[in-house]
Amino acid sequence: MTTDHEAVPFALGVFATSSAADASNGAARSFAGLVLGDRVLELGAPGSINELLADWDAGFARLAALAAAREGVAAAGAEAPGTGSSEPGPWHDLAGLNVRCPVSPGQILQCGANYRKHVVDIVMAERRTDLSTTGHNSDVPEAEVRAWAEDMMDERVRTGSPYVFSGLASALAGPYDEIVLHERGTRHDWELELALVIGKRARNVTRENALEHVAGYTICNDLTTRSLVYRNDLKAIGSDWFAAKNAPTFLPTGPYLVPAAFAGDPADLRISLKHNGIARQDESTSDMLFDIPAILEYVTSITELRPGDLVLTGSPAGNGAHWGVFLDEDDVLECEITGLGTQRSRCVRKQSSN
């Protein structure tokens, strides 16, 4: 969207008070906040992220003014941690807050098979385990299967379109929440992705104006249960993403919504994930087959996107299927995308009671 690139950089998030006193007396509450470094300004009306996104041009201008005013106060050495008379609420130390999922989308749209190396890796992993749905199993020479997969990706770029499916908001989790590994399937896998948040109604957009409809970006880890991707009773139908991707906590998101003005070039961000301290994904968004303008052009030719909607752009190479390693209890995922913050999630078999 059109914004003032000279504004003081800030991010948006949703937070909860975390003091023992709040928890004991039931006073713990959540709120939307403006993030400036290690401080968070509690926002008043309009106080929710979706309310701000409903008129994002005005919302961004208001937030930018608050950030600039705070920067001026800090530069002057006055009112360091307090609340200015023109500010909507108190300031909090970020370290003293629980960071929640920063978005509440009406729609979640997810791109699959959108990184060239990732798709090739999946094809090769299916070959190794004789799970190919296209007949490229271990009896076919590895070089032949790889060449077929690479040619398929090249043809998609020339003549194809993005592959998009819907997700459920009930799968959303915060960036530091536990991931609950359900028992309906096996081979739970990670897929770290750049996601964009819509800030303006979008229908039939073009490549040229697509990014004007993006309010900002966040991080999503689009977890997948590999054993549920293909159904044995409906082989001709294809993939069952509803079953494979939508378990509660299977979409850790955040920590923040970073406005597009401060997120850098979305076509050149680094996506990195560590599994138990071992680097598994480390790739640039430049490996996308279909970039964000192409994704938005395609999606909005079919449906209307509205402020607050979440669009995932696909995952790069390096998921568990490629490594032959999947998630288990007490595993830890550490995730980062350039300029958007970090996630840290521990895997459990049963969610802790809070």
SERO-4910 file (N, C-alpha, C, O; in steps of 0.05 Angstrom, whole numbers):
BEGIN
 pado doro    nc1    nc2    nc3   cac1   cac2   cac3    cc1    cc2    cc3    oc1    oc2    oc3
  Met    A     17    -24      0      0      0      0     17     25      0     41     24      7
  Thr    A      6     47     -8     21     72     -8     25     83     20      6     88     34
  Thr    A     50     86     27     57     94     54     81    112     54     95    114     34
  Asp    A     85    125     76    108    143     79    132    127     88    134    118    111
  His    A    151    124     71    174    107     77    194    121     95    214    109    103
  Glu    A    189    146    103    206    160    122    196    157    150    208    167    169
  Ala    A    173    143    153    162    139    180    180    123    198    197    107    188
  Val    A    178    127    224    193    111    243    183     82    242    159     77    245
  Pro    A    201     63    237    192     35    235    178     25    260    187     30    282
  Phe    A    157     10    256    142     -2    278    129    -28    268    129    -33    244
  Ala    A    119    -43    287    104    -67    281     79    -68    298     77    -52    317
  Leu    A     61    -86    291     36    -89    306     36   -118    317     46   -136    305
  Gly    A     24   -121    341     21   -147    352     -3   -149    370    -16   -129    376
  Val    A     -9   -173    380    -29   -177    400    -15   -189    424      0   -208    421
  Phe    A    -21   -179    447     -6   -186    472    -25   -192    495    -49   -183    494
  Ala    A    -15   -206    514    -30   -210    539    -12   -204    562     12   -210    562
  Thr    A    -24   -193    583     -9   -188    607     -2   -215    620    -18   -234    618
  Ser    A     21   -217    632     31   -243    640     40   -244    670     53   -263    678
  Ser    A     33   -224    685     42   -224    713     27   -245    729      4   -252    723
  Ala    A     40   -255    750     28   -274    768      3   -263    781    -17   -277    785
  Ala    A      4   -237    787    -19   -225    800    -43   -224    781    -66   -230    790
  Asp    A    -38   -218    756    -60   -218    736    -72   -245    733    -97   -249    733
  Ala    A    -55   -266    732    -64   -293    728    -81   -302    752   -101   -316    748
  Ser    A    -72   -295    776    -85   -305    800   -113   -293    804   -130   -306    815
  Asn    A   -116   -268    796   -142   -255    801   -160   -253    776   -180   -240    776
  Gly    A   -151   -268    754   -167   -268    730   -167   -243    714   -184   -239    697
  Ala    A   -147   -226    719   -147   -200    706   -130   -200    680   -128   -179    667
  Ala    A   -117   -222    674   -101   -224    650   -119   -217    626   -141   -227    624
  Arg    A   -109   -201    608   -125   -192    585   -107   -189    561    -82   -187    563
  Ser    A   -119   -189    538   -104   -185    513   -110   -158    500   -132   -147    505
  Phe    A    -92   -149    485    -95   -123    472    -77   -121    447    -57   -134    446
  Ala    A    -85   -104    429    -68    -98    406    -47    -77    414    -54    -59    430
  Gly    A    -23    -80    404     -2    -61    412     16    -53    389     20    -68    370
  Leu    A     26    -29    391     46    -17    373     74    -24    384     80    -16    406
  Val    A     90    -38    369    116    -47    378    138    -28    368    141    -24    344
  Leu    A    152    -16    387    175      1    380    199    -10    396    201     -4    420
  Gly    A    216    -25    383    239    -37    398    229    -56    419    215    -75    413
  Asp    A    237    -51    444    229    -69    466    206    -58    482    202    -67    505
  Arg    A    191    -39    470    168    -27    484    143    -31    467    145    -32    443
  Val    A    120    -33    481     95    -38    467     75    -18    478     70    -16    502
  Leu    A     63     -3    459     42     17    466     15      3    464      7     -6    442
  Glu    A      0      2    485    -27     -9    485    -45     10    470    -47     33    476
  Leu    A    -59     -1    449    -75     16    432   -104     18    442   -115     -2    451
  Gly    A   -115     42    439   -143     46    446   -160     43    420   -151     32    401
  Ala    A   -184     54    421   -202     52    398   -191     68    374   -182     90    378
  Pro    A   -192     57    349   -199     29    344   -176     11    354   -153     14    346
  Gly    A   -183     -8    371   -163    -22    385   -155    -49    375   -135    -60    384
  Ser    A   -170    -61    356   -162    -87    346   -146    -84    320   -148    -64    306
  Ile    A   -131   -105    314   -116   -105    289   -135   -103    265   -130    -88    247
  Asn    A   -157   -118    266   -176   -117    244   -190    -90    241   -195    -82    218
  Glu    A   -194    -77    263   -206    -49    261   -186    -31    247   -194    -14    231
  Leu    A   -161    -33    253   -141    -17    240   -138    -24    210   -135     -6    194
  Leu    A   -140    -50    204   -137    -58    176   -162    -50    159   -159    -47    135
  Ala    A   -185    -47    172   -209    -40    157   -206    -14    142   -218    -10    121
  Asp    A   -190      5    153   -183     29    139   -153     33    142   -144     50    158
  Trp    A   -138     17    128   -109     15    133    -94     41    127    -75     47    142
  Asp    A   -102     56    107    -88     81    102    -90     99    126    -70    111    134
  Ala    A   -114    102    137   -117    119    160   -104    106    185    -92    120    201
  Gly    A   -107     80    187    -95     66    210    -64     68    210    -52     73    231
  Phe    A    -52     65    186    -23     67    185    -14     96    192      5     99    207
  Ala    A    -29    115    182    -22    143    188    -23    149    218     -6    162    229
  Arg    A    -44    138    231    -47    143    260    -24    129    275    -12    141    293
  Leu    A    -17    105    267      4     90    281     31    103    276     48    105    294
  Ala    A     35    113    251     60    126    245     64    151    261     86    158    270
  Ala    A     41    166    265     43    190    282     50    183    311     65    198    323
  Leu    A     38    162    321     45    154    348     74    146    351     87    153    370
  Ala    A     84    131    331    112    122    332    130    146    330    151    148    344
  Ala    A    124    165    312    140    189    309    140    206    334    161    217    343
  Ala    A    117    208    347    115    224    372    132    211    394    146    225    409
  Arg    A    131    185    395    146    171    416    176    173    411    192    176    429
  Glu    A    184    172    385    212    176    378    222    203    386    244    207    396
  Gly    A    204    223    382    211    250    390    214    253    419    232    267    429
  Val    A    197    241    434    198    241    464    224    228    473    238    239    490
  Ala    A    231    205    461    255    191    469    280    208    463    299    209    478
  Ala    A    279    221    439    302    237    431    306    261    450    329    269    454
  Ala    A    284    271    460    285    294    478    292    285    507    298    302    524
  Gly    A    292    259    512    299    249    539    277    254    559    283    256    583
  Ala    A    252    256    550    231    262    569    211    238    569    209    223    550
  Glu    A    197    236    591    175    216    594    184    188    586    168    174    574
  Ala    A    207    180    592    218    155    581    198    132    581    191    123    559
  Pro    A    189    121    603    172     98    601    142    104    604    126     85    603
  Gly    A    134    128    607    107    134    614     88    136    592     93    126    570
  Thr    A     66    149    596     44    152    577     41    182    570     35    198    588
  Gly    A     44    189    545     40    216    537     10    223    536     -6    205    534
  Ser    A      3    248    538    -25    256    539    -40    249    513    -64    245    514
  Ser    A    -26    248    491    -39    242    465    -38    213    458    -48    205    437
  Glu    A    -27    196    475    -25    168    469    -49    153    480    -61    161    500
  Pro    A    -57    131    466    -82    118    473    -81    101    498   -102     95    510
  Gly    A    -58     92    506    -56     74    529    -28     73    540    -10     87    531
  Pro    A    -24     56    560      2     55    573     23     40    556     15     25    537
  Trp    A     48     45    562     70     30    549     77      6    567     76      8    592
  His    A     85    -16    555     93    -40    569    121    -49    560    129    -43    537
  Asp    A    135    -62    577    159    -76    569    152   -101    554    136   -118    563
  Leu    A    162   -104    530    156   -127    513    163   -153    528    148   -173    526
  Ala    A    185   -153    543    193   -178    557    173   -187    577    173   -210    585
  Gly    A    156   -169    587    136   -176    607    109   -184    596     90   -188    612
  Leu    A    107   -188    570     82   -194    557     83   -222    544    104   -231    536
  Asn    A     60   -234    542     57   -258    525     49   -249    497     31   -233    493
  Val    A     64   -259    477     59   -252    450     40   -272    437     45   -296    437
  Arg    A     17   -262    427     -4   -278    416     -2   -277    385     14   -262    373
  Cys    A    -19   -294    372    -22   -292    343    -31   -264    336    -51   -254    347
  Pro    A    -17   -251    317    -24   -222    312    -47   -218    292    -54   -195    288
  Val    A    -59   -238    281    -79   -235    261   -104   -251    268   -103   -270    283
  Ser    A   -127   -242    257   -152   -256    260   -167   -255    234   -186   -240    230
  Pro    A   -157   -272    215   -167   -269    187   -194   -281    182   -202   -301    195
  Gly    A   -209   -268    164   -234   -279    155   -229   -303    136   -244   -322    136
  Gln    A   -208   -301    120   -201   -322    102   -171   -327    104   -155   -309    109
  Ile    A   -163   -353    102   -135   -361    100   -132   -375     74   -144   -396     69
  Leu    A   -115   -365     56   -110   -378     31    -80   -385     30    -63   -369     38
  Gln    A    -75   -410     21    -48   -421     23    -38   -430     -4    -52   -444    -18
  Cys    A    -14   -422    -11     -2   -431    -36     15   -456    -31     30   -457    -13
  Gly    A     11   -475    -48     27   -499    -47     45   -502    -71     40   -490    -92
  Ala    A     67   -517    -68     85   -523    -91     94   -497   -105     92   -495   -129
  Asn    A    103   -477    -89    110   -452   -100    139   -445    -99    147   -423   -107
  Tyr    A    156   -464    -90    185   -460    -91    197   -483   -107    192   -506   -102
  Arg    A    212   -476   -127    223   -496   -146    238   -518   -131    232   -542   -136
  Lys    A    257   -511   -115    273   -531   -101    257   -548    -82    261   -572    -80
  His    A    237   -536    -70    220   -550    -51    204   -572    -65    203   -595    -56
  Val    A    192   -566    -88    176   -585   -103    194   -608   -112    186   -632   -111
  Val    A    217   -602   -122    236   -623   -131    243   -641   -108    244   -665   -111
  Asp    A    248   -629    -84    255   -645    -61    232   -664    -53    236   -687    -46
  Ile    A    207   -654    -54    184   -670    -47    182   -694    -67    177   -717    -58
  Val    A    185   -688    -93    184   -710   -112    205   -731   -107    200   -755   -108
  Met    A    229   -722   -100    251   -741    -94    246   -756    -68    252   -780    -67
  Ala    A    234   -743    -48    228   -757    -23    207   -778    -28    209   -800    -17
  Glu    A    186   -772    -44    166   -792    -50    177   -816    -66    169   -839    -63
  Arg    A    197   -810    -83    210   -832    -98    224   -851    -78    222   -875    -80
  Arg    A    239   -839    -59    254   -856    -40    236   -874    -24    244   -896    -17
  Thr    A    212   -865    -17    194   -880      0    173   -895    -16    154   -907     -4
  Asp    A    175   -895    -43    155   -908    -60    127   -898    -55    108   -914    -55
  Leu    A    124   -872    -51     98   -860    -46     90   -841    -69     71   -825    -65
  Ser    A    103   -843    -91     97   -825   -113     69   -831   -125     62   -854   -128
  Thr    A     54   -809   -130     28   -812   -143     30   -810   -173      9   -812   -187
  Thr    A     54   -805   -183     57   -802   -212     74   -824   -224     82   -823   -247
  Gly    A     79   -845   -208     94   -868   -218    124   -865   -217    139   -882   -228
  His    A    134   -844   -204    163   -839   -203    174   -850   -177    184   -835   -160
  Asn    A    173   -876   -173    182   -890   -149    211   -899   -152    224   -892   -172
  Ser    A    221   -914   -133    249   -921   -132    259   -938   -155    283   -941   -159
  Asp    A    240   -950   -170    248   -966   -193    256   -948   -217    267   -958   -237
  Val    A    250   -922   -215    257   -903   -236    284   -890   -228    286   -881   -205
  Pro    A    303   -888   -246    329   -876   -238    326   -848   -227    310   -832   -236
  Glu    A    342   -842   -206    341   -817   -192    344   -793   -211    329   -774   -210
  Ala    A    364   -794   -229    369   -772   -247    345   -767   -265    338   -744   -272
  Glu    A    331   -789   -274    308   -786   -291    285   -772   -276    271   -755   -287
  Val    A    281   -780   -251    259   -768   -235    265   -738   -230    247   -722   -232
  Arg    A    290   -732   -223    297   -704   -218    293   -687   -243    282   -665   -241
  Ala    A    301   -697   -266    298   -682   -290    269   -678   -297    261   -656   -306
  Trp    A    252   -699   -292    223   -696   -296    212   -674   -278    196   -658   -287
  Ala    A    219   -674   -253    209   -654   -234    217   -626   -242    201   -607   -240
  Glu    A    242   -622   -250    252   -596   -257    238   -586   -283    230   -563   -285
  Asp    A    234   -604   -302    219   -597   -326    190   -589   -320    180   -570   -332
  Met    A    178   -604   -301    151   -598   -293    148   -570   -282    130   -555   -288
  Met    A    168   -562   -265    168   -535   -253    172   -513   -274    158   -493   -273
  Asp    A    190   -518   -293    194   -499   -314    169   -495   -331    162   -473   -339
  Glu    A    155   -517   -336    130   -515   -352    108   -500   -336     93   -485   -348
  Arg    A    107   -505   -310     87   -490   -294     91   -460   -295     72   -445   -298
  Val    A    116   -451   -294    122   -423   -295    113   -412   -322    103   -389   -324
  Arg    A    118   -427   -343    111   -417   -370     81   -417   -375     71   -397   -387
  Thr    A     67   -437   -366     39   -440   -375     19   -443   -352     -5   -443   -357
  Gly    A     29   -446   -327     11   -452   -305      3   -428   -289      7   -405   -297
  Ser    A     -9   -434   -266    -18   -413   -248    -13   -423   -219     -8   -447   -215
  Pro    A    -14   -405   -199     -9   -414   -171    -29   -435   -163    -52   -436   -172
  Tyr    A    -20   -453   -145    -37   -474   -133    -45   -464   -106    -28   -461    -88
  Val    A    -71   -459   -102    -80   -446    -77   -103   -463    -65   -120   -474    -79
  Phe    A   -103   -465    -39   -124   -478    -24   -130   -463      1   -115   -445      9
  Ser    A   -152   -469     15   -161   -455     38   -152   -468     64   -149   -493     65
  Gly    A   -147   -452     84   -140   -462    111   -161   -453    131   -179   -437    124
  Leu    A   -159   -463    155   -178   -457    176   -165   -439    198   -142   -444    206
  Ala    A   -180   -419    207   -170   -401    228   -166   -416    254   -150   -408    271
  Ser    A   -180   -438    258   -178   -454    283   -150   -467    285   -143   -476    307
  Ala    A   -135   -468    264   -107   -479    265    -87   -458    275    -65   -466    281
  Leu    A    -95   -433    276    -76   -412    283    -66   -415    312    -81   -424    330
  Ala    A    -41   -408    316    -29   -408    343    -10   -385    345     -3   -373    324
  Gly    A     -1   -378    369     18   -357    372     46   -366    365     51   -390    362
  Pro    A     65   -347    363     92   -354    354    109   -370    375    129   -381    368
  Tyr    A    100   -370    400    114   -385    421     97   -406    434    104   -417    455
  Asp    A     74   -411    422     56   -432    434     67   -460    428     83   -464    410
  Glu    A     57   -479    444     64   -506    439     49   -517    414     27   -509    409
  Ile    A     63   -534    400     51   -548    377     42   -576    387     58   -591    397
  Val    A     16   -581    384      6   -607    394      5   -627    371     -9   -623    351
  Leu    A     21   -648    373     24   -668    352      1   -689    356      3   -706    374
  His    A    -19   -686    340    -43   -704    343    -36   -732    335    -15   -737    322
  Glu    A    -53   -751    342    -48   -780    337    -64   -791    313    -64   -815    308
  Arg    A    -78   -773    298    -93   -783    275    -75   -791    252    -83   -806    235
  Gly    A    -50   -780    252    -32   -786    230     -3   -786    241      2   -782    264
  Thr    A     15   -791    222     43   -792    229     59   -774    209     48   -764    190
  Arg    A     85   -772    215    103   -756    199     95   -727    197     90   -715    176
  His    A     93   -715    221     86   -686    223    111   -670    214    133   -675    223
  Asp    A    106   -650    197    128   -636    183    124   -606    185    102   -596    190
  Trp    A    146   -592    182    146   -563    182    147   -551    154    157   -564    136
  Glu    A    136   -527    151    137   -512    125    136   -483    132    114   -471    134
  Leu    A    159   -470    135    160   -442    142    153   -425    118    163   -430     96
  Glu    A    137   -404    122    127   -389     99    125   -359    105    119   -351    128
  Leu    A    130   -343     85    123   -314     86     93   -312     80     82   -324     61
  Ala    A     79   -297     97     50   -292     93     45   -262     92     58   -246    105
  Leu    A     25   -256     76     18   -227     73    -10   -223     85    -27   -241     84
  Val    A    -14   -199     95    -40   -191    107    -52   -170     90    -39   -149     84
  Ile    A    -77   -174     82    -90   -156     64   -100   -131     79   -109   -132    102
  Gly    A    -96   -107     66   -104    -82     78   -124    -66     62   -131    -44     70
  Lys    A   -134    -78     40   -153    -64     23   -168    -85      7   -156   -104     -2
  Arg    A   -195    -81      4   -210   -100    -12   -197   -104    -39   -188    -85    -52
  Ala    A   -195   -129    -47   -180   -136    -72   -196   -155    -89   -202   -178    -81
  Arg    A   -203   -146   -112   -218   -163   -132   -207   -156   -159   -207   -133   -167
  Asn    A   -199   -176   -174   -188   -173   -201   -165   -153   -202   -165   -135   -219
  Val    A   -146   -156   -184   -123   -138   -184   -104   -146   -206   -106   -168   -217
  Thr    A    -86   -128   -213    -66   -133   -233    -39   -136   -220    -35   -129   -197
  Arg    A    -20   -146   -235      8   -147   -225     17   -119   -216     31   -116   -197
  Glu    A      9    -99   -231     18    -72   -227      8    -60   -201     22    -45   -188
  Asn    A    -17    -67   -193    -28    -54   -168    -32    -74   -145    -43    -67   -124
  Ala    A    -23    -98   -149    -28   -119   -128    -17   -112   -101    -31   -115    -81
  Leu    A      8   -102   -100     21    -97    -74      8    -73    -59     12    -70    -35
  Glu    A     -8    -56    -74    -22    -35    -60    -43    -45    -41    -52    -30    -24
  His    A    -50    -70    -43    -71    -82    -26    -59    -97     -2    -74   -109     13
  Val    A    -33    -97      1    -20   -111     22    -14    -92     45      0    -72     41
  Ala    A    -25    -97     69    -19    -81     92      9    -87    103     24    -69    111
  Gly    A     15   -113    104     41   -120    116     45   -150    114     31   -165    100
  Tyr    A     66   -159    129     75   -187    127     79   -199    154     83   -185    174
  Thr    A     77   -225    156     82   -240    180     94   -267    174     98   -274    150
  Ile    A    100   -283    194    112   -309    191     91   -330    198     77   -328    218
  Cys    A     89   -351    181     72   -374    186     88   -399    183    104   -402    164
  Asn    A     84   -418    202     95   -445    199     72   -463    193     56   -470    211
  Asp    A     69   -471    168     46   -486    158     51   -516    162     60   -529    143
  Leu    A     46   -526    185     52   -554    192     34   -573    176     11   -567    171
  Thr    A     46   -596    169     32   -615    152     37   -643    163     59   -651    170
  Thr    A     15   -659    165     18   -687    172     19   -703    146     -1   -707    133
  Arg    A     43   -712    140     48   -724    113     31   -749    108     23   -754     86
  Ser    A     26   -765    129     11   -789    125    -18   -784    116    -32   -802    107
  Leu    A    -27   -759    120    -55   -753    114    -58   -738     87    -80   -731     80
  Val    A    -36   -732     74    -38   -716     50    -53   -731     28    -70   -719     14
  Tyr    A    -48   -756     24    -61   -772      3    -79   -793     16    -71   -807     35
  Arg    A   -104   -795      7   -123   -814     18   -123   -839      1   -126   -839    -23
  Asn    A   -121   -861     15   -121   -887      1   -148   -894    -11   -150   -909    -30
  Asp    A   -170   -883      1   -197   -889     -9   -205   -871    -32   -226   -875    -44
  Leu    A   -189   -850    -38   -196   -831    -59   -171   -823    -75   -166   -799    -78
  Lys    A   -157   -842    -84   -132   -836    -97   -135   -818   -121   -117   -802   -127
  Ala    A   -157   -820   -135   -161   -803   -159   -166   -774   -152   -164   -756   -170
  Ile    A   -174   -769   -127   -182   -741   -120   -157   -724   -115   -158   -700   -121
  Gly    A   -136   -736   -105   -111   -720   -100   -107   -715    -70   -114   -731    -54
  Ser    A    -96   -691    -64    -87   -685    -37   -110   -676    -19   -128   -663    -28
  Asp    A   -109   -684      6   -129   -677     26   -117   -657     46   -109   -665     68
  Trp    A   -115   -632     38   -103   -612     55   -119   -606     80   -108   -598    100
  Phe    A   -146   -609     78   -162   -605    102   -153   -622    125   -150   -613    148
  Ala    A   -148   -648    120   -140   -666    141   -111   -663    148   -103   -666    171
  Ala    A    -94   -656    129    -65   -656    133    -55   -631    147    -33   -631    158
  Lys    A    -70   -609    145    -58   -583    154    -74   -567    175    -64   -547    185
  Asn    A    -98   -576    182   -115   -559    198   -119   -566    227   -139   -557    239
  Ala    A   -102   -583    238   -105   -589    266   -100   -564    283    -84   -547    275
  Pro    A   -112   -562    306   -107   -539    324    -77   -537    330    -63   -558    335
  Thr    A    -66   -513    330    -38   -505    334    -20   -511    310      4   -507    312
  Phe    A    -31   -520    287    -15   -527    264     -9   -503    246      2   -507    224
  Leu    A    -15   -479    255     -7   -455    240      4   -434    258     -9   -413    261
  Pro    A     27   -438    271     39   -417    287     44   -392    270     55   -394    248
  Thr    A     36   -369    280     36   -344    264     47   -322    281     40   -319    305
  Gly    A     63   -305    269     74   -282    283    104   -284    286    117   -301    273
  Pro    A    116   -267    302    104   -253    325     88   -228    318     71   -219    334
  Tyr    A     94   -215    296     83   -189    291     72   -187    262     78   -204    245
  Leu    A     55   -167    258     48   -158    232     66   -134    226     64   -113    239
  Val    A     85   -137    207    103   -115    200     93   -101    176     90   -114    155
  Pro    A     87    -75    178     76    -61    154     95    -64    130    119    -65    132
  Ala    A     82    -64    107     97    -68     82    119    -47     79    140    -52     67
  Ala    A    114    -23     89    134     -2     87    160     -8    100    181      3     93
  Phe    A    159    -27    120    183    -32    136    194    -61    132    213    -69    145
  Ala    A    181    -76    114    187   -105    112    209   -111     92    217   -134     90
  Gly    A    219    -91     77    238    -97     57    225   -107     32    201   -105     28
  Asp    A    242   -119     14    232   -129    -11    221   -158     -7    237   -176     -1
  Pro    A    195   -162    -10    184   -189     -4    194   -210    -24    191   -234    -19
  Ala    A    206   -201    -46    218   -220    -65    247   -227    -58    259   -243    -73
  Asp    A    257   -217    -36    285   -223    -29    289   -223      1    305   -208     12
  Leu    A    273   -239     15    275   -243     44    286   -271     49    281   -290     34
  Arg    A    300   -274     71    312   -300     78    293   -314     97    285   -304    118
  Ile    A    287   -339     90    270   -356    107    288   -378    119    301   -393    104
  Ser    A    288   -379    145    306   -399    158    292   -413    181    278   -400    197
  Leu    A    297   -439    183    284   -455    205    305   -474    215    320   -487    200
  Lys    A    306   -476    242    323   -496    255    305   -516    270    286   -508    283
  His    A    312   -541    268    298   -563    282    317   -575    302    337   -587    294
  Asn    A    311   -571    328    330   -580    349    358   -569    344    378   -584    348
  Gly    A    360   -544    336    386   -531    333    399   -536    306    420   -524    301
  Ile    A    388   -553    289    400   -560    263    386   -544    241    361   -546    239
  Ala    A    401   -530    225    389   -514    203    376   -533    183    390   -551    172
  Arg    A    351   -530    178    336   -547    159    326   -531    134    328   -541    112
  Gln    A    316   -507    139    308   -490    116    325   -464    117    328   -452    138
  Asp    A    335   -456     94    351   -432     92    351   -424     63    368   -432     48
  Glu    A    331   -408     55    326   -402     27    315   -374     24    304   -362     43
  Ser    A    318   -362      1    308   -336     -5    280   -338    -18    274   -358    -32
  Thr    A    263   -318    -13    237   -317    -26    240   -314    -57    221   -316    -71
  Ser    A    264   -308    -66    269   -305    -95    266   -331   -109    265   -332   -134
  Asp    A    264   -354    -95    261   -380   -107    231   -386   -113    225   -408   -123
  Met    A    213   -368   -106    185   -372   -112    181   -376   -142    193   -362   -159
  Leu    A    163   -394   -149    155   -397   -177    137   -375   -186    140   -363   -207
  Phe    A    117   -368   -168     98   -347   -173    101   -326   -151     97   -333   -128
  Asp    A    109   -302   -158    114   -282   -138     87   -271   -127     66   -279   -135
  Ile    A     89   -253   -107     65   -243    -94     45   -229   -113     22   -235   -111
  Pro    A     54   -212   -131     35   -201   -150     21   -222   -166     -3   -220   -171
  Ala    A     35   -243   -175     22   -264   -190      2   -279   -173    -20   -286   -182
  Ile    A      9   -284   -148    -10   -298   -130    -35   -282   -126    -57   -293   -128
  Leu    A    -32   -256   -120    -55   -239   -115    -72   -236   -141    -97   -235   -139
  Glu    A    -59   -233   -163    -74   -231   -189    -91   -256   -193   -114   -254   -200
  Tyr    A    -80   -279   -188    -94   -304   -191   -117   -307   -171   -140   -312   -178
  Val    A   -111   -303   -145   -131   -307   -124   -154   -288   -128   -177   -297   -126
  Thr    A   -149   -263   -134   -171   -244   -136   -186   -246   -163   -207   -233   -166
  Ser    A   -176   -262   -181   -192   -268   -205   -214   -288   -199   -233   -291   -214
  Ile    A   -212   -301   -175   -231   -321   -167   -249   -312   -144   -273   -317   -144
  Thr    A   -237   -298   -125   -251   -289   -101   -242   -261    -93   -222   -251   -103
  Glu    A   -257   -249    -75   -250   -223    -64   -234   -227    -38   -243   -242    -20
  Leu    A   -212   -213    -35   -198   -212    -10   -206   -187      5   -211   -166     -7
  Arg    A   -207   -190     31   -216   -168     48   -195   -161     69   -178   -178     75
  Pro    A   -196   -137     80   -176   -130    101   -175   -151    123   -196   -159    134
  Gly    A   -151   -158    130   -147   -178    151   -142   -206    141   -132   -223    155
  Asp    A   -150   -212    115   -145   -238    104   -115   -245    103    -99   -227    100
  Leu    A   -109   -270    105    -82   -280    107    -76   -297     82    -91   -315     76
  Val    A    -54   -291     68    -46   -306     45    -18   -317     49      1   -301     51
  Leu    A    -15   -343     50     11   -356     52     22   -360     24      8   -367      6
  Thr    A     48   -357     22     61   -357     -5     76   -382    -12     90   -382    -33
  Gly    A     75   -402      5     90   -427      0    115   -429     16    125   -410     27
  Ser    A    125   -454     17    149   -459     34    173   -468     16    169   -482     -3
  Pro    A    196   -458     24    220   -466      8    230   -494     15    219   -508     32
  Ala    A    252   -501      2    263   -528      6    273   -531     35    279   -512     49
  Gly    A    274   -557     44    285   -563     69    266   -574     90    272   -574    114
  Asn    A    242   -583     82    224   -593    102    232   -621    111    251   -632    100
  Gly    A    217   -632    130    225   -657    142    225   -680    122    242   -698    124
  Ala    A    206   -680    103    205   -701     83    231   -703     67    240   -725     60
  His    A    243   -680     62    269   -680     47    291   -693     64    307   -709     54
  Trp    A    291   -686     90    313   -696    108    307   -724    118    325   -737    129
  Gly    A    282   -733    116    275   -759    128    273   -757    158    277   -776    172
  Val    A    266   -733    168    264   -727    197    238   -713    202    231   -694    188
  Phe    A    223   -723    221    197   -711    227    195   -703    256    212   -710    272
  Leu    A    174   -689    263    171   -677    290    163   -698    310    148   -716    304
  Asp    A    174   -695    334    168   -713    356    165   -696    382    172   -673    382
  Glu    A    156   -709    403    152   -695    428    178   -683    438    200   -695    437
  Asp    A    176   -658    448    198   -643    459    217   -631    437    236   -618    444
  Asp    A    211   -636    412    226   -622    391    221   -592    392    200   -583    401
  Val    A    241   -577    384    238   -547    384    244   -537    356    264   -544    343
  Leu    A    226   -520    346    229   -506    321    235   -477    326    221   -463    341
  Glu    A    257   -467    314    264   -438    315    263   -427    287    276   -437    269
  Cys    A    246   -407    282    240   -397    256    245   -367    254    241   -353    273
  Glu    A    253   -359    230    259   -330    226    256   -323    196    263   -339    179
  Ile    A    245   -300    192    245   -288    165    256   -259    168    249   -245    186
  Thr    A    274   -252    150    287   -226    152    268   -204    158    249   -199    144
  Gly    A    273   -189    180    258   -166    187    231   -170    199    217   -151    207
  Leu    A    222   -196    202    195   -201    212    195   -213    240    173   -218    251
  Gly    A    218   -218    251    219   -230    278    225   -259    278    234   -270    257
  Thr    A    220   -272    300    226   -301    304    203   -315    318    188   -303    332
  Gln    A    202   -341    313    184   -359    327    201   -380    342    223   -386    333
  Arg    A    190   -390    364    202   -413    377    179   -430    389    164   -421    406
  Ser    A    177   -454    379    155   -472    386    165   -499    395    183   -511    383
  Arg    A    154   -509    417    161   -535    427    138   -554    421    115   -547    423
  Cys    A    145   -578    413    125   -598    405    117   -615    429    135   -624    445
  Val    A     91   -620    432     81   -637    454     61   -657    443     50   -652    421
  Arg    A     56   -677    458     35   -696    450      8   -688    463    -14   -695    453
  Lys    A      9   -674    485    -15   -665    498    -10   -636    507     10   -630    520
  Gln    A    -29   -619    502    -25   -590    508    -25   -586    538    -41   -597    553
  Ser    A     -6   -568    547     -5   -561    575    -30   -546    583    -41   -531    567
  Ser    A    -39   -549    608    -61   -534    618    -51   -507    627    -31   -506    641
  Asn    A    -65   -486    620    -57   -458    627    -76   -446    647    -72   -423    656
***
